[in-house]
């Protein structure tokens, strides 16, 4: 089984296995051979996750800017 190129799609697929009402434990195994294209894809997934987390960290701060600060930013440009 090949890993997904898009980690979000892979996460969505694994989340489906944990649907509401699931009574039994779900275990997902990812078998990847070392030094293969699949290994590089998994490394790329990890890099994408770290990048996305760093970009989204503090994303809720944008809603905390005051009206005066926003107006000042608009006037300066």
C-alpha positions in Angstrom: 0.0 0.0 0.0 1.4 3.4 -1.0 1.3 6.4 1.3 -0.9 9.3 0.3 0.9 12.3 -1.2 -1.4 14.6 0.7 -1.2 14.0 4.5 -4.5 15.6 5.1 -6.3 13.1 2.9 -4.5 10.3 4.7 -5.6 11.7 8.1 -9.2 12.0 6.8 -9.1 8.3 5.7 -7.8 7.2 9.1 -10.3 9.3 10.9 -13.1 7.5 9.0 -12.0 4.3 10.7 -12.6 6.0 14.1 -16.2 6.9 13.3 -18.8 7.8 15.9 -20.3 4.6 17.2 -17.1 2.5 16.7 -17.1 0.1 19.6 -13.7 -1.6 19.0 -10.2 -0.2 19.1 -8.8 0.9 15.7 -5.1 0.4 15.0 -3.5 1.9 11.8 -0.2 0.5 10.7 2.0 2.3 8.3 4.7 0.1 6.9 7.4 1.9 5.0 10.7 0.4 3.8 13.8 2.5 4.5 15.5 4.5 1.8 12.6 4.2 -0.7 10.4 6.8 -2.4 7.7 6.0 0.2 10.2 6.8 3.0 10.8 10.2 1.4 7.1 10.8 1.1 6.6 10.1 4.8 9.5 12.5 5.5 7.8 15.1 3.3 4.6 14.6 5.2 6.4 15.3 8.5 7.9 18.5 7.0 4.5 19.6 5.8 2.9 19.1 9.2 5.7 21.0 11.0 5.4 23.8 8.4 1.6 24.0 8.7 1.7 23.9 12.5 4.2 26.8 12.5 2.2 28.9 10.1 -1.1 28.3 12.0 0.4 28.8 15.4 -1.0 32.0 16.7 -3.5 32.2 13.9 -6.2 33.3 16.4 -4.2 36.5 17.1 -5.5 38.1 14.0 -8.9 38.6 15.6 -7.3 40.4 18.5 -6.0 43.4 16.6 -7.8 46.6 17.6 -9.6 48.9 15.2 -7.1 51.6 15.8 -4.2 49.3 15.0 -5.9 48.2 11.8 -6.6 51.7 10.7 -3.0 52.7 11.4 -1.8 49.7 9.2 -4.1 50.8 6.4 -3.0 54.5 6.6 0.7 53.6 6.5 0.4 51.7 3.2 
